[in-house]
Amino acid sequence: MDEKKINPIEEVEEGLDEDVLVLTLEDEDGNSYDFIREAETTIDGNLYYALVPLDESFKDAEGDYLILKVIEDGEEISFENLDEDEEDRVAEYFDDLFFSEVNYDEQ
């Protein structure tokens, strides 16, 4: 998937917290996938989303989560894939956020 475009309408899945943002992304082949925005961060002035796929088949193919750069053009929002250096920096942030070990003995 190169550039992703989303429907600007935010969808909330039934049974999820009202603050949960569910985005539907469409790839270049016209396949649609639903994602939950798990986290976001701004690095070097760019906004990034960590998206967790709701579709299990996408999760198996792509990993635990997907990182995309948010591109805002007025009211329209689109996403771009990250280049390799950018992906390394942003993935390090999200990996620390999601997977850092908690030492419960230090309380």
C-alpha positions in Angstrom: 0.0 0.0 0.0 1.5 3.3 -1.1 -0.7 6.2 -0.2 -3.9 5.5 1.8 -7.0 7.6 1.6 -9.7 7.4 4.2 -13.3 8.4 4.4 -13.1 11.6 6.6 -16.1 10.4 8.6 -14.9 8.8 11.9 -16.6 5.5 12.5 -17.0 4.0 16.0 -17.5 0.3 16.2 -20.3 -1.0 18.5 -18.9 -2.0 21.9 -15.8 0.2 21.7 -15.1 3.2 23.9 -16.5 6.4 22.3 -13.0 7.9 22.1 -11.8 5.0 19.9 -11.2 6.1 16.3 -11.8 3.4 13.7 -10.5 4.2 10.2 -11.3 2.4 7.0 -8.3 2.4 4.6 -8.4 1.3 1.0 -5.3 -0.1 -0.8 -4.4 0.3 -4.5 -6.4 -2.9 -5.3 -9.6 -1.5 -3.8 -9.5 -3.7 -0.7 -10.8 -2.1 2.4 -9.4 -2.7 5.9 -10.5 -1.4 9.3 -8.0 -0.1 11.8 -8.2 1.3 15.3 -5.9 4.3 16.0 -4.0 2.9 19.0 -1.7 5.8 19.4 -0.4 8.9 17.7 2.7 11.0 18.0 4.3 14.1 16.5 8.0 13.7 15.6 9.9 16.4 13.7 6.7 18.3 13.1 5.0 15.3 11.4 1.9 13.5 12.8 2.0 9.7 12.9 -0.7 7.1 13.7 -0.1 3.6 15.0 -3.0 1.6 13.6 -4.0 -1.8 14.8 -5.9 -3.8 12.1 -9.3 -5.3 13.0 -9.0 -7.8 10.2 -7.0 -10.8 11.3 -5.8 -11.7 7.8 -4.2 -8.2 7.5 -2.6 -8.6 11.0 -1.0 -11.9 10.0 0.5 -10.4 6.8 1.7 -7.1 8.1 2.6 -7.5 11.8 1.2 -6.1 15.1 0.5 -2.6 14.0 0.9 -0.2 11.0 2.6 3.2 11.2 1.4 5.8 8.7 2.2 9.5 8.4 -0.9 11.7 8.5 -1.1 14.3 5.7 -3.7 17.0 6.2 -4.9 19.1 3.3 -7.6 21.4 4.6 -10.5 19.1 5.5 -9.0 16.1 3.7 -6.8 13.5 5.4 -4.6 11.0 3.7 -1.8 8.7 4.8 1.7 8.1 3.4 4.1 5.2 4.0 7.3 6.1 5.7 10.8 5.9 4.2 13.2 3.5 5.9 15.0 6.1 8.2 11.7 7.7 9.2 10.1 4.3 9.9 13.0 3.3 12.2 12.7 6.5 14.3 8.9 6.3 14.6 8.7 2.6 15.1 11.2 2.9 18.0 8.9 5.4 19.7 5.8 3.2 19.3 7.7 0.0 20.2 8.8 1.6 23.4 5.2 2.7 24.1 3.6 -0.6 23.4 6.2 -3.2 24.3 8.5 -1.8 27.0 8.7 -4.1 29.9 7.3 -3.1 33.2 9.2 -4.2 36.3 6.5 -4.6 38.9 9.2 -5.5 41.5 10.3 -1.8 41.6 7.2 -0.5 43.4 
